[in-house]
Amino acid sequence: MGVARSSQLPDAAGRFGRYGGRYVPETLIPALDEITAAYAKARTDRAFQTRFTTILKDFVGRPTPLTFAANLSKRYGRRIYLKREDLCHTGAHKINNAIGQGLLALRLKKKRIIAETGAGQHGVATATACALLGLKCHVYMGTEDMRRQQPNVFRMRLLGAEVIGVDSGTRTLKDAVNEALRDWVTNVETTHYILGSALGPHPYPMMVRDFQSVIGREARKQILAAEGRLPDLLLACVGGGSNSIGLFHPFIRDTTVRMVGAEAGGTGSELGQHAARFDGGSYGIFQGMASYVLQNSDGQVVGTHSVSAGLDYASIGPEHAWLRDERRADYVRCSDDQALAGLHLLAETEGIIPALESAHAIGVLPEVVKRVRKGAIIVVNVSGRGDKDVAEVARKEGVEL
Ligand SMILES: *Cc1c(COP(=O)(O)O)cnc(C)c1O
């Protein structure tokens, strides 16, 4: 196989090696086929791509800057750049995908949108895209996540979306995905499901990757302009895997560029204490795809924990599983405490309060810099801004607001 073939993946069955594919109820296959066909056309359709690019520019505010982090660079002796997805409209990279899929829903003539959300960022992004494009929006969200992310719940409602609390399971992201899939099976004729990360059944991992690859394409151009060469290392946090694959994908064939993903290490290494799928998970089928899954010896998916709702998920996008098998990308874990330290570090040294998710990439930076020589160029994806997390961080640190 090898990375030379990476641009041809997934194959026609939606597989990245032994990962990916489609494991869904039969009733959803026609809808997935319809999306696959419509997306194949949209991908090469000038009008679609122009409309997408125009909205990213005029509404989302792209291209986002690539900021040279002078103080961090000085501290670690490497040239560290930050890709500023925190400056996207709505505060994170999720909007790139929500706009792309919203435009696809218009092509499919489906006026009702459903989505799942963890941190609330994908819900806000989808509600925003729906308001812009005139689509009706229903967002499923675990009630534990609703508690942790109240401002985002209200934001979605302001944007005209209906937020539906999910009380089953651990009341987090995976339960919201289950409810969204259940809704979709029932309403598939009228409804498009805007999945929020590079996972789930084919064609979602591919489609979401493509919509998010604008991050890596811009970063590539920007670093070439700033440094005259490609970076030595890319670093991003990995929940479902969309901001990281968006950054990584345009560099996969540049084998001198190392790629490191940071998973949620939570509070410990026991099952249930973290969401580090590559470090505690195993091959399995979950929510429509084959990938690494945090499961017990009976194949039952276990509860996960992370200080950040957006990384708190039991599986990981199939392309990451493939990249790891190919040893093209490497994945490390970042504990809750390291992530909180990362948030403080970026805030104090660079004047940027990152989302708790993004803080996982910053949290491992002090270790990861050691993988490259002094003076090497590192690009870190700041996937989102931290405003949504300020109250939760204060609570964690025993500060009363
Ligand atoms: C949702 C989210 C993530 C995690 O999702 P990915 O699909 O892995 O990118 C990371 N950062 C932020 C700010 C998010 O909102």
The ligand as an SDF file (V2000), in Angstrom:
LIG
                    3D

 15 15  0  0  0  0  0  0  0  0999 V2000
  -14.7710   19.3020   17.9000 C   0  0  0  0  0  0  0  0  0  0  0  0
  -13.4850   19.9060   18.1620 C   0  0  0  0  0  0  0  0  0  0  0  0
  -12.3090   19.1610   18.1050 C   0  0  0  0  0  0  0  0  0  0  0  0
  -12.2690   17.6780   17.9020 C   0  0  0  0  0  0  0  0  0  0  0  0
  -12.7930   17.2190   16.7010 O   0  0  0  0  0  0  0  0  0  0  0  0
  -11.9000   16.7810   15.4820 P   0  0  0  0  0  0  0  0  0  0  0  0
  -12.8740   16.1960   14.5340 O   0  0  0  0  0  0  0  0  0  0  0  0
  -10.9250   15.7530   15.9930 O   0  0  0  0  0  0  0  0  0  0  0  0
  -11.2150   17.9660   14.9670 O   0  0  0  0  0  0  0  0  0  0  0  0
  -11.1000   19.8170   18.2790 C   0  0  0  0  0  0  0  0  0  0  0  0
  -11.0630   21.1410   18.5340 N   0  0  0  0  0  0  0  0  0  0  0  0
  -12.1740   21.8880   18.6160 C   0  0  0  0  0  0  0  0  0  0  0  0
  -12.0560   23.3430   18.9040 C   0  0  0  0  0  0  0  0  0  0  0  0
  -13.4180   21.3040   18.4340 C   0  0  0  0  0  0  0  0  0  0  0  0
  -14.5220   22.0490   18.5210 O   0  0  0  0  0  0  0  0  0  0  0  0
  1  2  1  0
  2  3  1  0
  2 14  2  0
  3  4  1  0
  3 10  2  0
  4  5  1  0
  5  6  1  0
  6  7  2  0
  6  8  1  0
  6  9  1  0
 10 11  1  0
 11 12  2  0
 12 13  1  0
 12 14  1  0
 14 15  1  0
M  END
$$$$
